[in-house]
Amino acid sequence: MKRTTDIHQPGPRAWLGLAVILGPVLLVAMDGSVLFLAMPKVTEALAPTAGQALWALDIYGFVVGSLLITFGGIGDRYGRLKLLMSGVALFGLASLGAAFASSPDTLITFRALMGLAGATLLPSALAVLGELFADPRQRAQAIGIFAAAFAAGFAIGPAVGGQLLSHFWWGSVFLVNLPVLVLFLVLAPFLLREVATSRTGRIDVLSTVQSVAGLLLTIYAVKHLAAEGWSTAVAAVGVAGLAVLVWFVRRQLTLEHPLIDFRLFRDRVFTVAIITGLLPIAAWSATAYLSGVYLQSVLGIPILRAALLALPGALLLTVTCIVTPMLVARIGKRTALVTCHLLVAAGLLLLLPVASSGGVGWYIASTVLAGVGYGISFSLVAETAVAAVPAERAGSAAAIAETSNELGNALGIALLGSLSVLVFRLQGPDLAGTFGETVALPGLAQAVVDQAQDAFVTGLRVVAVTAALLHIVLGLLTLRRVPKSPKSLEDEGGAGRGGEGDRPEAAGAEAPGSGGEREAAMP
């Protein structure tokens, strides 16, 4: 059934507003990965321990993921544009502090503040964007551009960081944020407007504290045990973290408006979609970080060339995000999901032939093949999650999907990164906790350096195989659990973001923080 053309077409102001919003969104995504190639330089300048290096990488994603839904609720109640402007200002100040950090702990602190600001930006940006485009089709198109920009930010982060570090010191990867943020603060008051809200009630502070504390305590224990070995005290911290997470889940099941509606996971399609939002980005972030260290510190490739080597996979990932809706229209959503997991697994397994003596070609082939799979998953997750639940719960589903992406980025570094540290500790020369710390020691014999390099490469391979096996299992689970046309747009004349216009209840307005449509997402 054809729809009549909406006479309220967005004008130039709406598209300029979208362009202005995309700047901070791109930066929030990019800062989740910009340190991947920069870490060897950071290690050289600040000499972090194994745990500090991992925290500097993933504290940002943990804070964003833990607070994303909470700040969506705050914006709903107190004004999304106000929160967006405040978040951009804080993001700029935290970026400035991170750029000039003089110690690992200072860098970790400012990265956490950047994460706090990022958590305010994403839901508020989507809400303000939804206000710019009244027509559901145009709104869906704008949300699709938003999603592509977010995926592109993750993909190009390492390449941008490498390019900057080939000319400037490591802090430049944070200073590059400032011009974009200042431009936003200047233009936003003229191009954007506040989003009306009728939300009442209170934010469940206890749920927020539970989620953040449980995650951080658990991950702290995992990292410490991987890098330092068994410790009763640290194991107790891990048990305490798990207990807090269990308490958090039980509390959500009793609240009328939970921070995360775990009842949605009763739907098997929704569950597969959320895992798909988490696992591929976890694999991508871990292997991108470890590959950056491999290229620079094992093969001795200059950082500029390492950044260029990462570009083919990043570009293909971005292009795939854009063309995935057309692909889904041809092959169906289930086939696309299964294909994405198998492509990621195949790409990861191409890292097995890399060695301390060479493997650049295998690295490029891996990023290109896996990049197609990553692009499909990044593009499909939110729409699949939203389409799997009733329309009145679409906002909550989209919020959880966005959170799974952010937590996937952080968990990839935390868990898979800790796995590589554990392998290095077991097979390395046992002189320091990490590869970077080991090769920085003075007076090492070449045999010791070779052993350290081989142990690091083995850790990279173990991470790649582990992530590949998880993707194969998830692909089989998708094939078994997801129906051929799972409550999706495929039976309604569209697929992916490109077809959302025919279902107003599934349009971009239900994305996290996008207005009254996401009532169920808020506590």
C-alpha positions in Angstrom: 0.0 0.0 0.0 1.5 3.3 -1.1 1.6 6.2 1.2 0.8 9.8 0.2 3.7 12.2 0.2 4.1 14.2 3.4 4.0 17.9 2.7 6.1 18.6 5.7 9.5 17.9 4.1 12.5 18.9 6.2 14.1 22.1 5.1 17.8 23.0 4.9 17.8 23.8 8.7 17.0 20.2 9.5 19.8 18.8 7.4 22.3 21.4 8.7 21.1 20.4 12.2 21.8 16.8 11.4 25.3 17.7 10.1 26.0 19.6 13.3 24.8 16.7 15.5 27.0 14.1 13.6 30.2 15.9 14.7 30.0 15.0 18.4 28.5 11.6 17.6 31.4 10.7 15.4 33.8 11.8 18.1 32.0 9.8 20.8 32.4 6.7 18.7 35.9 7.5 17.5 37.2 7.9 21.1 36.2 4.4 21.8 38.9 3.2 19.5 41.3 6.1 18.9 43.8 4.7 21.5 44.2 1.3 19.8 47.2 2.4 17.7 48.2 5.1 20.2 48.8 2.7 23.1 52.5 2.0 22.3 53.2 5.7 22.4 51.1 6.1 25.6 53.0 3.2 27.2 56.3 4.8 26.2 55.3 8.2 27.7 53.4 7.2 30.8 54.7 3.6 31.6 51.3 2.2 32.7 51.0 -1.2 34.3 49.1 -4.0 32.5 46.0 -3.2 34.4 46.3 0.6 33.9 46.8 0.1 30.1 43.6 -1.9 29.9 41.7 0.6 32.1 42.8 3.5 29.9 41.4 1.7 26.9 38.1 0.5 28.2 37.0 2.7 31.1 35.5 5.0 28.5 33.2 2.3 27.1 32.2 1.0 30.5 31.1 4.4 31.7 29.2 5.2 28.4 27.5 1.8 28.4 26.6 1.9 32.1 25.1 5.4 32.1 23.5 5.5 28.6 20.0 4.7 29.6 20.2 6.7 32.8 21.1 9.9 31.0 18.4 9.2 28.4 15.9 9.4 31.3 17.5 12.5 32.7 17.2 14.2 29.3 13.6 13.1 29.0 12.8 14.9 32.3 15.0 18.0 32.2 15.6 18.8 28.6 17.5 16.9 25.9 19.1 19.9 24.2 20.3 21.3 27.5 21.8 17.9 28.4 23.4 17.7 24.9 25.0 21.1 25.2 26.3 20.3 28.7 27.6 16.9 27.6 29.5 18.4 24.6 31.1 21.0 26.9 32.2 18.3 29.4 33.5 16.1 26.6 35.7 19.0 25.4 37.1 19.7 28.9 37.7 16.0 29.6 39.4 15.7 26.2 41.7 18.6 27.1 42.5 17.0 30.4 43.3 13.6 28.8 45.6 15.2 26.3 47.8 16.6 28.9 47.6 13.7 31.5 50.9 13.3 33.2 50.2 9.8 34.7 48.2 6.7 33.9 45.8 7.3 36.7 45.1 10.8 35.5 44.5 9.6 31.9 42.1 6.9 33.3 40.2 9.6 35.3 39.8 11.9 32.3 38.8 9.0 30.1 36.1 8.1 32.6 34.9 11.8 32.4 34.8 11.5 28.6 32.7 8.4 29.0 30.3 10.3 31.3 29.9 13.0 28.8 29.5 10.5 26.0 26.6 8.9 27.8 24.8 12.2 27.9 25.4 12.8 24.2 24.1 9.8 22.4 20.5 9.6 23.6 20.1 13.4 23.7 21.5 13.6 20.1 19.0 11.1 18.9 16.1 12.8 20.6 17.0 16.2 19.2 17.5 14.7 15.8 14.1 13.1 15.9 12.6 16.5 16.6 14.1 17.9 13.4 12.4 15.4 11.1 8.6 15.1 11.6 8.1 12.7 8.7 8.7 9.1 9.7 10.5 8.2 6.4 12.8 11.2 6.6 13.4 10.5 10.3 14.3 6.9 9.5 16.7 8.2 6.9 18.3 10.6 9.3 18.6 7.9 12.0 20.3 5.6 9.3 22.9 8.4 8.6 23.3 8.8 12.4 24.0 5.0 12.7 26.4 5.0 9.8 28.4 7.9 11.3 28.6 6.1 14.7 29.9 3.0 13.0 32.3 5.0 10.9 33.7 6.6 14.1 34.5 3.3 15.6 36.1 2.1 12.4 38.3 5.1 11.6 39.3 5.8 15.2 42.6 3.8 15.0 43.5 5.2 11.6 42.9 8.8 12.7 44.9 8.2 15.8 47.8 6.7 13.8 47.8 9.6 11.4 47.9 12.2 14.2 50.7 10.3 16.1 52.8 10.2 13.0 53.1 14.0 13.3 52.3 15.0 16.9 52.5 13.6 20.4 50.0 11.1 21.8 47.8 13.8 23.4 46.8 15.0 20.0 44.3 12.2 19.6 42.2 14.0 22.2 42.9 17.6 21.2 41.5 16.9 17.7 38.1 16.8 19.4 38.1 20.4 20.4 37.4 22.3 17.1 34.4 20.0 16.3 33.0 20.5 19.8 33.5 24.3 19.8 31.8 24.5 16.4 28.8 22.5 17.8 28.4 24.8 20.8 28.4 27.8 18.5 25.9 26.5 15.9 23.6 24.3 18.0 21.6 27.1 19.6 20.7 28.4 16.1 20.0 25.1 14.4 18.5 22.9 17.1 15.6 23.3 19.4 14.6 21.8 22.8 12.5 18.7 22.8 9.3 18.9 24.7 8.9 16.3 27.4 6.1 15.3 29.8 8.1 12.7 31.7 7.6 12.6 35.5 9.0 10.5 38.3 12.6 9.9 39.5 15.7 8.3 38.3 16.5 5.1 40.1 19.9 6.0 41.5 20.4 2.6 43.1 20.1 0.8 39.8 22.6 3.1 38.2 25.1 2.5 41.1 24.5 -1.2 41.0 25.2 -1.5 37.3 28.4 0.6 37.3 29.8 -0.9 40.5 29.0 -4.5 39.5 30.7 -4.1 36.1 33.8 -2.3 37.4 34.4 -4.7 40.3 34.0 -7.8 38.1 36.2 -6.5 35.3 38.8 -5.3 37.8 39.1 -8.9 39.2 39.3 -10.4 35.7 42.1 -8.1 34.6 44.1 -8.5 37.8 43.8 -12.2 37.9 44.9 -12.4 34.2 47.9 -10.1 34.6 49.0 -11.0 38.2 47.7 -14.5 38.9 45.5 -15.8 41.6 44.8 -13.7 44.7 42.1 -14.4 47.3 41.4 -10.7 47.8 41.0 -10.0 44.1 38.8 -13.1 43.7 36.6 -11.9 46.5 36.3 -8.6 44.6 35.2 -10.5 41.6 32.6 -12.5 43.5 31.3 -9.2 45.1 31.0 -7.7 41.6 29.0 -10.6 40.3 26.8 -10.5 43.4 26.0 -6.8 42.7 25.2 -7.6 39.1 22.8 -10.4 40.2 21.2 -7.9 42.7 20.9 -5.4 39.8 19.1 -7.9 37.6 16.7 -9.0 40.4 15.9 -5.3 41.2 15.1 -4.5 37.5 12.6 -7.4 37.5 10.7 -5.8 40.4 10.6 -2.2 39.2 7.6 -0.8 37.2 10.0 1.3 35.1 13.4 -0.6 35.2 16.7 0.9 34.0 17.0 -2.2 31.7 13.9 -4.2 31.0 15.3 -7.7 31.2 11.8 -9.2 30.4 12.5 -8.3 26.8 15.1 -11.1 26.7 12.3 -13.6 26.8 12.0 -13.0 23.1 14.6 -15.2 21.4 15.0 -12.9 18.4 15.6 -9.9 20.6 18.2 -11.9 22.6 20.0 -12.9 19.5 20.0 -9.3 18.3 21.5 -8.0 21.5 24.2 -10.6 21.6 24.9 -9.7 18.0 25.3 -6.1 19.1 27.8 -7.1 21.8 30.0 -9.9 20.4 31.1 -8.5 17.0 32.1 -5.2 18.4 33.9 -6.9 21.3 35.9 -9.0 18.8 36.6 -6.0 16.6 37.8 -3.8 19.5 40.1 -6.5 21.0 41.7 -7.6 17.7 42.0 -4.0 16.5 43.9 -3.0 19.7 46.1 -6.1 19.7 46.8 -5.8 16.0 47.9 -2.2 16.4 50.5 -3.4 19.0 51.5 -6.3 16.7 52.1 -4.0 13.7 54.1 -1.4 15.6 55.9 -3.3 18.4 56.4 -6.7 16.9 56.9 -6.0 13.2 58.3 -2.5 13.8 56.0 -0.8 11.3 55.9 3.0 11.7 52.6 4.3 13.1 51.6 6.2 9.9 52.0 3.0 7.8 50.1 1.0 10.5 47.3 3.5 10.2 47.2 3.2 6.5 47.1 -0.6 6.7 43.9 -0.3 8.9 42.1 1.9 6.4 40.8 -0.8 3.9 39.0 -2.7 6.6 37.6 0.5 8.1 36.3 1.8 4.8 34.7 -1.5 3.9 33.1 -1.6 7.3 31.6 1.9 6.8 30.4 1.2 3.3 28.8 -2.1 4.4 26.8 -0.3 7.1 25.3 1.9 4.4 24.4 -0.8 1.9 23.2 -3.4 4.4 19.5 -2.4 4.2 19.6 -3.1 0.5 21.3 -6.4 1.1 18.7 -7.4 3.7 15.9 -6.5 1.2 17.4 -9.2 -1.1 18.5 -12.0 1.2 16.4 -11.5 4.4 17.4 -10.6 7.9 18.2 -14.1 9.2 20.5 -14.8 6.3 22.2 -11.5 6.8 22.7 -12.1 10.5 24.1 -15.6 9.9 26.3 -14.3 7.1 27.7 -11.5 9.3 28.8 -14.0 12.0 30.4 -16.4 9.6 32.3 -13.6 7.8 33.6 -12.3 11.1 34.7 -15.8 12.2 36.4 -16.4 8.8 38.2 -13.0 9.0 39.4 -13.6 12.6 40.8 -17.0 11.6 42.9 -15.3 8.9 45.0 -13.9 11.8 46.2 -17.4 12.6 49.1 -17.3 10.1 50.5 -14.0 11.4 53.9 -14.4 13.1 56.6 -12.3 14.7 58.5 -12.5 11.4 55.7 -11.2 9.2 52.0 -11.3 8.4 50.9 -7.9 7.1 49.0 -9.5 4.2 47.1 -11.8 6.5 46.2 -8.8 8.7 44.8 -6.8 5.8 42.8 -9.8 4.5 41.4 -10.3 8.0 40.2 -6.8 8.5 38.6 -6.7 5.0 36.7 -9.9 5.4 35.7 -9.4 9.0 34.9 -5.7 8.2 32.0 -6.8 6.0 30.6 -8.9 8.8 31.1 -6.1 11.4 29.3 -3.6 9.1 26.3 -5.9 8.7 26.0 -6.4 12.4 26.4 -2.7 13.3 23.6 -1.8 10.8 21.2 -4.5 11.7 21.2 -4.8 15.5 19.0 -1.9 16.5 16.3 -2.4 13.9 16.2 -6.2 14.6 15.9 -5.6 18.3 13.1 -3.0 17.9 11.2 -5.1 15.3 11.2 -8.1 17.7 9.2 -6.5 20.4 5.8 -4.8 20.7 5.7 -1.2 19.5 5.1 0.2 23.0 8.4 -1.4 24.1 10.4 -0.3 21.1 12.2 2.5 23.0 13.5 0.2 25.7 14.6 -2.3 23.0 16.6 0.3 21.1 18.2 1.6 24.3 19.4 -1.9 25.3 20.7 -2.4 21.7 22.7 0.9 21.9 24.0 -0.1 25.4 25.1 -3.5 24.1 27.3 -1.8 21.5 29.0 0.3 24.0 29.5 -2.5 26.5 30.7 -4.7 23.7 33.5 -2.3 22.9 34.6 -2.2 26.6 34.2 -5.9 27.2 36.2 -6.8 24.2 39.2 -5.0 25.6 38.5 -6.1 29.2 37.9 -9.8 28.7 39.6 -10.7 25.4 42.4 -8.3 26.2 42.9 -10.0 29.6 42.9 -13.3 27.8 45.9 -12.1 25.7 47.6 -10.8 28.8 47.1 -14.2 30.5 48.6 -16.1 27.5 51.6 -13.7 27.5 52.1 -14.2 31.3 52.1 -18.0 30.8 54.4 -18.1 27.7 56.4 -15.0 27.9 59.8 -14.5 29.6 58.1 -13.6 33.0 60.0 -10.4 33.4 56.9 -8.0 33.4 53.2 -8.2 33.2 52.7 -7.1 29.6 54.5 -7.2 26.3 55.0 -3.5 26.3 56.6 -3.4 29.8 58.8 -6.4 28.9 60.3 -5.0 25.7 60.9 -1.6 27.4 63.3 -3.2 29.9 66.9 -2.2 29.3 69.6 -4.7 28.3 67.4 -7.5 27.0 69.0 -10.3 25.0 67.6 -10.9 21.6 66.4 -14.3 22.6 64.3 -12.8 25.3 62.8 -10.2 22.9 62.0 -13.0 20.5 60.3 -15.0 23.2 58.2 -12.0 24.2 57.2 -11.3 20.6 56.2 -14.9 20.1 54.2 -15.0 23.3 52.3 -11.8 22.3 51.5 -13.2 18.8 50.3 -16.4 20.4 48.0 -14.3 22.6 46.7 -12.6 19.5 46.0 -15.9 17.9 44.2 -17.3 21.0 42.0 -14.2 21.1 41.2 -14.5 17.4 40.3 -18.2 17.7 38.2 -17.7 20.8 36.2 -14.8 19.2 35.8 -16.8 15.9 34.4 -19.8 17.8 31.9 -17.6 19.6 30.8 -16.1 16.3 30.3 -19.6 14.8 28.2 -20.6 17.8 26.2 -17.4 17.5 25.7 -18.0 13.8 24.3 -21.5 14.5 22.1 -20.1 17.3 20.8 -17.5 14.9 20.0 -20.1 12.3 18.2 -22.2 14.9 16.4 -19.5 16.9 15.6 -16.7 14.4 12.6 -17.5 12.1 13.1 -16.8 8.4 11.0 -13.6 8.8 11.2 -12.8 12.5 8.6 -10.1 13.3 10.5 -7.9 10.9 9.8 -5.5 8.1 10.5 -8.1 5.4 6.8 -9.0 5.2 5.8 -5.4 5.1 7.6 -4.1 2.0 10.9 -3.2 3.5 14.0 -4.3 5.4 16.5 -2.6 7.7 16.4 1.1 8.2 15.5 1.7 4.6 12.0 0.3 5.1 11.1 1.7 8.5 9.1 4.5 6.9 6.2 2.0 6.4 6.0 1.3 10.1 5.8 4.5 12.0 6.0 2.6 15.3 9.4 1.3 14.3 10.8 4.4 12.9 13.9 6.2 14.2 11.9 8.1 16.8 12.0 5.0 19.1 15.8 5.1 19.3 17.2 5.7 22.8 16.4 9.1 24.1 14.2 10.0 21.1 11.2 11.2 22.9 7.9 10.0 24.3 8.0 6.8 22.2 10.6 5.3 24.4 8.7 5.4 27.7 9.6 1.8 28.5 13.2 2.6 28.3 13.3 4.9 31.3 13.3 4.0 35.0 
